[in-house]
Amino acid sequence: MAVRALLGLRRWRHNPLCRPTDRHEAWAALAALLLVLLGAPALGWLCGSLTDDALQQAARAQRAHRHVTTAVVVREPSEASRLAQDPESAVAGDATRTSLVAAWKAPDGSGRTGRVSTASRNTAPGDRIRIWTDDRGSPALRPMDASTARTHAVLAGIGVTLLAASLVETVRRLAVWRMMQQRYVRLDRAWAAAGPDWGRTGTGS
């Protein structure tokens, strides 16, 4: 509808039957089209750029404060212990990672023992696995890499672009609806003013 109104803008400008609301609707369509083609992508690019900067900074901070170390498997926790300590993971049933108890050394050299999660299949007592820890030696998630951060930023930018375009189209439709309502009100008023004399012209009454 917006494209049809835009294509008819030039023709309507010199049409004696063109109403002011027709021109207003065409200009609204033109403004919406420009915002969708230029404004929404620009806003999406800005949001994606800012998101990428923030995520890259967070990723660098994670890489600076998280350390990979070797842990020795002590035992796998019992099913009751696993449910009590991490009910959400138990309900999710993630078969790609195994929860177990291991011993490792913190960055300061002190020994630590605790429950960790690993994707390694070598989970028998005495096996060695690689885990990530923070500066205090507590188990931590693997730090985000640059490519993952950039992917999230691109998705955020695309989402903002689509959201902005949808918002522009919604506003345009509301504006056209409002103009239509005003048009009907003016038609009702004109009909009410001309109605009493309708069909009586030239009768001499």
C-alpha positions, 0 to 999 in steps of 0.5 A: 500500500505504501508503494502504491501511494508513493508511485501515485504521488506525482500524479495526484499533485495535479489531479483536481480530485486529489484530496489533502488526505491523499497527499498526506498519505503519500508523503507519509508513505514516502517518509516511511519508505525512507526510514525503512530503507535508510533509518532502520539499517542505520539504527541496526548498524549503530546498535550492532556496533555498540553491542560488538564493542561491549561484547568484545570488551567483556570477552577480553576481560573474561580471557584476562581473568579466566585460566585453563588448568588440569584437574584430576577426577576424584569421583562422579557425584551420586544422582541424589547429590547431582539433583540437590546441587544442580536441579536445573541441569538435571532436568535439562538432561544435557548428555554432552557434559558430565558433572563430577568431583575433581581436584585442581590447583588455583592460580595462586598454587593452592589446592582446590576440590569441588564439583565441575562440569566437563565435556570430556569422556575420560571421567574415571577417577584419576583421569585428567580433564581440562577446566576453566577457573577464575582468578580465585580458582573457582570453576568458571565458564569458558571465556567468550571468543571474538567470533562468538561476540561478533555473531551476537552483535550481528544478530542484535543489529539485525533484530533492531533493524527489523524491529525499527522497520516494523515500528515505522510501518505500524506508525504509518498505518496508524497515521493513515487510519487516523487520516481515514477517520478524519476523512469520514468525519468531514464527509459526515459533516458535509452530508449532514449540511447538504442533506436537508436540501438534497433533491430539492434544487430547482423546485422553487421551494 
